[in-house]
Amino acid sequence: MIKMKDECMVLDMCCGPRMMWFDKQDDRAVFLDRRRERHAMNRPKRGTVEWTETDPDILCDFTDMPFDNDTFEHVVFDPPHFERSGKIGFLAMKYGWLDGDWRKMLSAGFEEGFRVLKPGGTLVFKWTATENPVSEILKLTPMKPLYGHKSGKQQQTHWIAFIKKRVSSPPAIYSIDFSNKPTIIQPMSIENNLKELTAAVKELAENVKENTTAAKCCETPAPVKKKAPAKKKTAPKKEEAPAPEPEVKEETPAPDPEPEVKEETPAETPEPEAPAEDFDRAAVLLKITEHVKSVFIDEVRDTATDQESFATLRKSYNVERAGDVEDDKLEQFYTDTVALFS
């Protein structure tokens, strides 16, 4: 591949004798053609001999150009227009000719022209529709033209402009920081979005589990104190039944119910019911997280306004994070969150 200088911004893919150029040696342009030749043409009506010369900077075919992708800011494509002029006529010597499968050749030329054109750059195509209408030629490229202009005595020469689309960057996706610090909304790439959001939700779930575990440790002494007097009440009741019968005293049945009572007490503790409440709390917090996440990912909304509104809602509950809302107010907090972003 040929590396071009920074000042070479324009490519003439099929320059010929450079008839359209104000400055035929313009150093901002690179001139390319598959011919390098010089002809003397008699002009009987004028009584003169006219010389035409094709002398490109690079000798090659415009269907296979030695340039990297996205090299030029502007490309000119002015291929031969005539297939019935012959190879030795005045027009053929000056402008070249169409032969063989020329439609395939022009299609490949369009493709190469757009390949070496930078995103956002323009390509100008020139075509004389004396033999073949321009509407048929435009079918040879999938690119959509911008506009065109007709010139010449019979308005048969068309100048048509194209533009190459820029490669659009992925839309901005936002991540949510669920730490103790104030909520921060940060733009992130689309490829890392799912990983970051999944990690954030998992981290929130782990925090909820840790909080509920700590709550269990604090709550366990309370039920033991409440049920301690219950053991004392049951013991004398069971001892009164065997008291009137002496035989029962010899068999000593009284000690048997006492261990049974001690074994049953852990089963009667409300510890199994606590996970259900903890699970519900985690589920509600996750619902809040998913709802807030879907709102902040929505590009149509005003993210800054939503963030401020959500902070105001948390302040009304006297908390800095959703995870700090009390159990009896959590469902209402979820309802208020949905209503805030609906």
C-alpha positions as CSV (number, residue, x, y, z in Angstrom):
1,M,0.0,0.0,0.0
2,I,1.1,3.5,-0.8
3,K,1.2,5.9,2.2
4,M,0.1,9.4,1.2
5,K,1.4,12.7,2.6
6,D,-0.9,14.6,4.9
7,E,-1.4,17.4,2.4
8,C,-2.7,14.9,-0.2
9,M,-6.4,15.1,0.7
10,V,-8.0,14.5,-2.8
11,L,-7.9,11.6,-5.2
12,D,-8.7,11.7,-8.9
13,M,-9.4,8.1,-9.7
14,C,-9.4,8.4,-13.5
15,C,-7.6,11.7,-14.2
16,G,-7.0,11.4,-18.0
17,P,-5.6,14.7,-19.2
18,R,-6.9,16.5,-16.1
19,M,-9.3,18.7,-18.2
20,M,-11.5,19.7,-15.2
21,W,-8.7,20.9,-13.0
22,F,-7.9,24.6,-12.5
23,D,-4.4,23.6,-11.5
24,K,-3.3,20.4,-13.2
25,Q,-0.3,20.1,-10.8
26,D,-2.3,20.8,-7.6
27,D,-0.2,19.3,-4.8
28,R,-3.3,18.6,-2.7
29,A,-4.4,15.9,-5.1
30,V,-3.2,12.5,-6.3
31,F,-3.8,11.7,-9.9
32,L,-4.4,8.1,-11.0
33,D,-5.0,6.5,-14.4
34,R,-4.3,3.2,-16.1
35,R,-2.9,5.0,-19.1
36,R,0.3,7.0,-19.6
37,E,0.3,8.3,-23.2
38,R,0.5,11.4,-25.4
39,H,-1.4,11.9,-28.7
40,A,-1.4,14.5,-31.5
41,M,-4.9,15.1,-32.8
42,N,-5.6,17.0,-36.0
43,R,-8.3,19.6,-35.8
44,P,-9.2,20.3,-39.5
45,K,-11.9,22.9,-38.8
46,R,-9.4,24.9,-36.7
47,G,-6.5,24.1,-38.9
48,T,-4.4,23.1,-35.8
49,V,-2.9,20.1,-34.2
50,E,-3.9,19.5,-30.6
51,W,-1.8,17.5,-28.2
52,T,-3.4,15.5,-25.4
53,E,-1.4,13.9,-22.6
54,T,-2.3,11.5,-19.8
55,D,0.4,11.5,-17.2
56,P,-0.8,10.2,-13.8
57,D,1.1,10.3,-10.5
58,I,0.3,6.6,-10.1
59,L,-0.3,4.2,-13.0
60,C,-3.0,1.6,-12.0
61,D,-6.6,0.5,-12.5
62,F,-9.2,2.3,-10.5
63,T,-10.8,-1.1,-9.6
64,D,-7.7,-2.1,-7.5
65,M,-6.1,1.0,-6.0
66,P,-3.0,0.7,-3.8
67,F,-4.3,2.8,-0.8
68,D,-5.4,2.0,2.7
69,N,-9.0,2.3,3.7
70,D,-10.2,5.8,4.7
71,T,-7.3,7.7,3.2
72,F,-8.8,10.7,1.3
73,E,-11.2,13.4,2.3
74,H,-12.5,13.9,-1.3
75,V,-12.6,11.6,-4.3
76,V,-13.3,12.5,-7.9
77,F,-14.6,9.6,-10.2
78,D,-14.8,10.6,-13.9
79,P,-14.6,7.3,-15.8
80,P,-14.9,6.9,-19.6
81,H,-18.5,7.5,-20.8
82,F,-18.5,6.1,-24.4
83,E,-18.5,2.6,-25.7
84,R,-19.2,3.3,-29.3
85,S,-16.4,5.8,-30.0
86,G,-13.8,3.1,-30.7
87,K,-10.2,2.9,-29.4
88,I,-8.6,5.3,-31.9
89,G,-11.1,8.1,-32.1
90,F,-10.7,11.6,-30.8
91,L,-12.8,11.0,-27.7
92,A,-11.2,7.6,-26.9
93,M,-7.7,9.1,-27.1
94,K,-8.7,12.0,-24.9
95,Y,-11.0,10.4,-22.4
96,G,-10.7,6.7,-22.8
97,W,-13.4,4.2,-23.7
98,L,-15.7,1.5,-22.3
99,D,-15.2,-2.1,-23.4
100,G,-15.9,-5.6,-22.1
101,D,-18.1,-5.9,-19.0
102,W,-17.9,-2.1,-18.3
103,R,-20.8,-2.1,-15.9
104,K,-19.0,-4.6,-13.6
105,M,-15.9,-2.4,-13.9
106,L,-17.8,0.8,-12.9
107,S,-19.4,-1.0,-10.0
108,A,-16.0,-2.1,-8.7
109,G,-14.8,1.5,-9.2
110,F,-17.5,2.9,-7.0
111,E,-16.7,0.3,-4.3
112,E,-13.0,1.2,-4.4
113,G,-13.7,4.9,-4.3
114,F,-15.8,4.6,-1.2
115,R,-13.3,2.3,0.4
116,V,-10.4,4.8,0.3
117,L,-12.8,7.7,1.2
118,K,-12.7,8.8,4.8
119,P,-16.0,8.7,6.8
120,G,-17.7,12.0,6.4
121,G,-15.8,12.6,3.1
122,T,-17.4,13.3,-0.3
123,L,-17.2,11.6,-3.7
124,V,-18.1,13.5,-6.9
125,F,-19.1,11.4,-9.9
126,K,-19.2,12.7,-13.4
127,W,-21.1,11.1,-16.2
128,T,-22.1,12.0,-19.8
129,A,-25.5,10.5,-20.6
130,T,-25.2,10.6,-24.4
131,E,-25.2,6.8,-24.8
132,N,-26.3,5.5,-21.3
133,P,-28.7,7.3,-19.0
134,V,-27.4,8.3,-15.6
135,S,-30.3,6.5,-13.9
136,E,-28.9,3.2,-15.1
137,I,-25.4,4.0,-13.9
138,L,-26.5,5.0,-10.4
139,K,-27.9,1.4,-10.0
140,L,-24.3,0.2,-10.0
141,T,-23.7,1.4,-6.5
142,P,-25.7,0.9,-3.3
143,M,-24.7,4.4,-2.0
144,K,-27.4,7.1,-2.1
145,P,-26.5,10.3,-3.9
146,L,-26.9,13.7,-2.2
147,Y,-27.6,16.0,-5.2
148,G,-26.5,16.6,-8.8
149,H,-26.1,19.2,-11.5
150,K,-26.4,19.1,-15.3
151,S,-24.0,21.0,-17.6
152,G,-23.0,21.1,-21.3
153,K,-24.7,22.4,-24.3
154,Q,-27.3,19.6,-24.3
155,Q,-27.4,19.2,-20.6
156,Q,-26.1,15.7,-20.9
157,T,-23.2,15.9,-18.4
158,H,-24.1,15.1,-14.8
159,W,-22.2,16.0,-11.7
160,I,-23.4,13.9,-8.7
161,A,-22.3,14.2,-5.1
162,F,-22.1,11.4,-2.5
163,I,-21.1,11.4,1.2
164,K,-19.7,8.5,3.2
165,K,-21.4,7.9,6.5
166,R,-19.4,8.2,9.7
167,V,-19.2,5.2,11.9
168,S,-21.5,6.0,14.8
169,S,-20.3,5.3,18.3
170,P,-22.4,3.1,20.6
171,P,-25.0,4.8,22.6
172,A,-24.0,5.9,26.1
173,I,-25.2,3.5,28.8
174,Y,-25.2,4.5,32.4
175,S,-24.0,2.5,35.5
176,I,-25.3,3.0,39.0
177,D,-23.0,3.2,42.1
178,F,-24.9,1.5,45.0
179,S,-22.2,2.3,47.6
180,N,-22.9,4.4,50.7
181,K,-21.8,7.5,48.8
182,P,-24.4,9.6,47.0
183,T,-25.7,7.8,43.8
184,I,-23.4,8.5,40.9
185,I,-24.5,8.1,37.3
186,Q,-21.6,7.4,35.0
187,P,-21.5,6.9,31.2
188,M,-20.0,3.5,30.0
189,S,-19.6,1.5,26.8
190,I,-22.3,-0.8,25.7
191,E,-20.1,-3.8,25.7
192,N,-19.4,-3.5,29.5
193,N,-22.9,-2.4,30.4
194,L,-24.4,-5.8,31.2
195,K,-21.4,-7.0,33.3
196,E,-21.4,-3.8,35.3
197,L,-25.1,-3.8,36.0
198,T,-25.1,-7.5,36.9
199,A,-22.2,-7.0,39.3
200,A,-24.0,-4.0,40.9
201,V,-27.2,-6.0,41.4
202,K,-25.2,-8.9,42.9
203,E,-23.4,-6.6,45.2
204,L,-26.7,-5.1,46.4
205,A,-28.1,-8.6,47.0
206,E,-25.0,-9.5,49.1
207,N,-25.3,-6.3,51.1
208,V,-29.0,-7.2,51.8
209,K,-28.0,-10.7,53.0
210,E,-25.3,-9.3,55.3
211,N,-27.7,-6.8,56.8
212,T,-30.3,-9.5,57.4
213,T,-27.7,-11.8,58.9
214,A,-26.7,-9.1,61.3
215,A,-30.3,-8.5,62.1
216,K,-30.7,-12.2,63.0
217,C,-27.9,-12.0,65.5
218,C,-29.5,-9.1,67.2
219,E,-33.0,-10.6,67.3
220,T,-32.1,-14.1,68.6
221,P,-31.9,-13.1,72.3
222,A,-35.3,-11.5,72.3
223,P,-37.4,-14.7,71.6
224,V,-35.3,-16.8,74.1
225,K,-36.2,-14.3,76.9
226,K,-39.9,-14.4,76.0
227,K,-40.1,-18.2,76.1
228,A,-38.0,-18.8,79.2
229,P,-40.9,-18.3,81.6
230,A,-43.0,-20.7,79.4
231,K,-40.6,-23.6,80.3
232,K,-41.2,-23.0,84.1
233,K,-45.0,-23.0,83.7
234,T,-45.1,-26.3,81.8
235,A,-42.8,-28.1,84.2
236,P,-45.0,-27.9,87.4
237,K,-48.2,-28.7,85.4
238,K,-46.7,-32.0,84.2
239,E,-45.3,-32.8,87.8
240,E,-48.8,-32.4,89.4
241,A,-50.3,-35.2,87.3
242,P,-48.2,-38.1,88.7
243,A,-48.2,-36.7,92.3
244,P,-51.3,-38.6,93.6
245,E,-50.0,-42.0,92.3
246,P,-47.0,-43.4,94.2
247,E,-46.2,-45.9,91.4
248,V,-45.7,-43.2,88.9
249,K,-43.0,-41.6,91.3
250,E,-41.1,-44.9,91.3
251,E,-41.0,-45.0,87.5
252,T,-39.8,-41.4,87.4
253,P,-41.7,-40.2,84.3
254,A,-41.2,-36.6,85.4
255,P,-37.6,-36.2,83.9
256,D,-38.8,-37.4,80.5
257,P,-41.0,-34.5,79.5
258,E,-38.3,-32.0,80.7
259,P,-35.8,-32.8,77.9
260,E,-38.6,-33.0,75.4
261,V,-39.6,-29.4,76.3
262,K,-35.9,-28.3,75.9
263,E,-35.6,-30.0,72.5
264,E,-38.9,-28.5,71.2
265,T,-38.0,-25.0,72.2
266,P,-35.5,-24.4,69.3
267,A,-38.1,-25.7,66.9
268,E,-40.7,-23.2,68.2
269,T,-38.3,-20.3,67.7
270,P,-39.4,-17.9,64.9
271,E,-36.0,-18.3,63.1
272,P,-37.4,-20.3,60.1
273,E,-40.0,-17.5,59.5
274,A,-37.3,-14.8,59.5
275,P,-35.8,-15.8,56.1
276,A,-39.2,-15.4,54.4
277,E,-39.3,-11.8,55.7
278,D,-35.7,-11.3,54.7
279,F,-36.3,-12.8,51.3
280,D,-39.3,-10.5,50.7
281,R,-37.2,-7.5,51.7
282,A,-34.4,-8.5,49.3
283,A,-37.0,-9.0,46.5
284,V,-38.4,-5.5,47.0
285,L,-35.0,-3.9,47.0
286,L,-34.1,-5.7,43.8
287,K,-37.4,-4.6,42.2
288,I,-36.5,-1.0,43.2
289,T,-33.0,-1.5,41.7
290,E,-34.2,-2.9,38.5
291,H,-36.8,-0.1,38.1
292,V,-34.2,2.7,38.8
293,K,-31.7,0.9,36.5
294,S,-34.2,0.8,33.6
295,V,-35.0,4.5,34.1
296,F,-31.4,5.7,34.0
297,I,-30.6,3.5,30.9
298,D,-33.4,5.3,29.0
299,E,-31.6,7.9,26.9
300,V,-34.8,9.8,26.2
301,R,-35.1,10.9,29.9
302,D,-33.3,13.7,31.6
303,T,-30.9,11.6,33.8
304,A,-29.8,14.5,36.0
305,T,-33.4,15.4,36.8
306,D,-34.3,11.8,37.6
307,Q,-31.3,11.5,39.9
308,E,-32.2,14.6,41.8
309,S,-35.9,13.5,42.1
310,F,-34.8,10.1,43.4
311,A,-32.5,11.7,46.0
312,T,-35.5,13.9,47.1
313,L,-37.6,10.8,47.6
314,R,-35.0,9.1,49.7
315,K,-34.6,12.3,51.8
316,S,-38.4,12.2,52.5
317,Y,-37.9,8.8,54.1
318,N,-34.9,10.1,56.1
319,V,-32.5,7.7,54.4
320,E,-29.5,8.0,52.0
321,R,-30.0,4.6,50.3
322,A,-33.0,2.5,49.4
323,G,-31.5,-0.3,51.5
324,D,-31.9,1.7,54.6
325,V,-35.7,2.1,54.4
326,E,-37.5,0.4,57.3
327,D,-39.4,-2.9,56.6
328,D,-42.8,-1.4,57.2
329,K,-42.2,1.5,54.8
330,L,-40.3,-0.5,52.1
331,E,-43.4,-1.5,50.0
332,Q,-44.6,2.1,50.1
333,F,-41.1,3.3,49.1
334,Y,-41.2,1.0,46.1
335,T,-44.7,2.3,45.1
336,D,-43.5,5.9,45.4
337,T,-40.4,5.0,43.3
338,V,-42.5,3.6,40.4
339,A,-44.9,6.6,40.5
340,L,-41.9,9.0,40.5
341,F,-40.4,7.5,37.2
342,S,-43.7,6.6,35.5
